[in-house]
Amino acid sequence: MTANAGIAALVLRVSAAIVATVVLIAAVTLVGFAGPARDWLGFTFPGVPATVEEVWEIFVSNARIALVVLAASFAVNAPWLMAGDAAEPGWRWRCWRLLLDVALGCGALFNLVIVGSALGGYGVRMAVAILPHGPFELLAFSSVLALYLRARRGPVPRRTAALLSGASAGLLLLGATAEVLP
């Protein structure tokens, strides 16, 4: 398997895990917590203005989240970037990596709970609202999360990091555009 095929497979595995988690949370919410989820979220579905400014705001909001994951990717890859591919990370690096794992995991779980609760609480109405842009954002965030997972195991080729970062940015822009289209 080529390096690109391996990273593509990792992106797909991350996407599948995200979808499975959202579906599980949505099912639990639908069965036992639909009303409280709607009360908690308070979505009114006013529509999104179809303007360039709105596309930019959505893109920047999502790009901030992706940039946090990218920064974490470079942080966990730092031992290899600074000392070369043969560097053996020490205990401080392992502690730092664990801290980043927990922080990113909590952030991801929080977002998955919101999306899953929204789908379970609002049902088809929410699915229709997120369908135009959701797949783009799913792949965009899966790309940077796959980069993080790859970076925590060893040196990441610059080309791979650039490919995943660029793909994520492009997908977020497509998603933001799709979100404002009628």
Secondary structure, 3 states (H helix, E strand, C coil): CCHHHHHHHHHHHHHHHHHHHHHHHHHHHHHHCHHHHHHHHCCCCCCCCCCHHHHHHHHHHHHHHHHHHHHHHHHHHHHHHHHCCCCCCCHHHHHHHHHHHHHHHHHHHHHHHHHHHHHHHHCHHHHHHHCCCHHHHHHHHHHHHHHHHHHCCCCCCHHHHHHHHHHHHHHHHHHHHHHHCC
